[in-house]
Amino acid sequence: MAGNMKAVKLRIKSVQSTMQITKAMELVASSKLRKAKERAETCRPYFTELHETLKDIARENIDFSSVYARESSNPRCCYVVIVGDRGLAGGYNANLFKCLESAAEGKDYMVLPVGKKAVEYFRQRGIECLTDRFAEIAGVSVADCFEIANLLCEEFRKGTFGHIELCYTVFTSMLSQQPEVFSILPMTDIREESGGKVDTKNLILYEPNAEVVFDAIVPEYLAGLVYGGVCESTASELAARRMAMDAATSNAEEMIDKLNLYYNRARQASITQEITEIVAGAEGL
């Protein structure tokens, strides 16, 4: 009985230590979440407007021979996958990878991972990575997003791949984060997603010509979309981690209560047994 009580006491101390860690991680995630949430909400109108503008351009301004507007004969796809740097965030990373696997099923594809977990995931599965220079999402800045966009456009023009899609997690609310995949190049893919071409009279004049202007602005658009995806994913990761650590702390508290109850019962039984033995010994004398 004494050995059993000692094991329970050690178990209680172990769970208490774990609870302190989960509580600290919850507080850290909560403190970072407010800033990340504000950044995501501030960036969202810009991100949404960029995507809608790309849809409008894809529907109405494809009468020029830009490489970004033509339907590609190369079936290979490049996924820009944005996940977290760490685990302990519930199903955040796993849900995004499931969404990616569903979207990429049966396709020949490569990836540009953003986040340590993405780099580890694709390395373990032997999937080709365009680059792993952006392995830490916490360090990705606006300048890095422009570098990513320029790299994607350069490889797209070379013919390394014929399609580019963005895979990230949408920050819906503190309690809900949804993984999403959508096309960003070429324009024919976006046009198909937006419901096909709309017959409108184009009154926009481009100088020196539409193709030059289009080729100049596409990398800018892509950089904005990638940055928006990074902001949304960062806020989603912190919200998922805060929820996961809050649940872990609650579970630890519940486990400690049960262990304390078991320990007290075992202690009471031990005391009762000792008293019984003393009384029986006294009666024997």
C-alpha positions, 0 to 999 in steps of 0.5 A: 500500500505504501509503495502504491501511495508513493507511485500516486504521489509521484504521478501527481507531481508529474502531472502538475509539472506538465500542467505548468508547462501547458498553462505557460504555453497557453499564456504565451500563445494568448499574448501573441494571438492578439497581435497576430489576429489584428495583423490577419484582420488588417491584411484580410481586405488587401488579400481578398481584394488582390484575389478578386482583382486577379479573378477579374483580370483572368476573366476580362484581360486574357487577350494578350500572350503573357506566359501567366495568362496562357493555359500551361501544357505542363501538368506539374503543380507547385504548392506553396504550403504554409504551416507552423514551426512547432507542434502542440497545436491540436490538429492544425498541421495535420488538417492542412496536410490532409487538405493538401493530400486531397487536393494533390491526389493523382497529381505530379507536384512539388512544394515550396514549404513555409514553416519547419513542420512543412519542411520535416513532413515533405523531407520524410516523404521524399517530396521535392521542395523548390527551396527550404530557405523559408523554413521558419514562418516566424521569420518570414517578412514582407520582403521574404514574400516578395522573394518567394513570389519572384522565385515562383514566377521565375520558375514558372516562366522556365517551365519547372511547373505549369500551375501554382496553388496556395495552401494555408489555413484561414483564420475564421475565428478563435474557435475555428480555423479552416485549411484551404487550397486555391490556384494563383497561376496561371490565369486560366486556372483562376478563370475556371474557379471563378466560373469562366470568362465574362463577356465584357468590353475592356476599357482599360488601356495599358502602357506600353502594352498589356503584356508588359504591365501584366508581367510586371504586376503578377509578382506583386500580386503573388507576394501579397497573396503569400503574405496574406496566407502567412498572416492568416496561418500564423493567427490560426496556429496560435489560436489552435495552440491556445485551444489545445493547451487550454484543453490540456490544462483542464485535463491535467487539473481533472487528472490531478483531482482524481489522483488526489482522491485516489491518494486520500482514499489509499491513505485513509485505508492505510491509517484504518488498517494501522489502527485495526492492527494496533487495536487487535494487538492491544486486545491480544495482550 
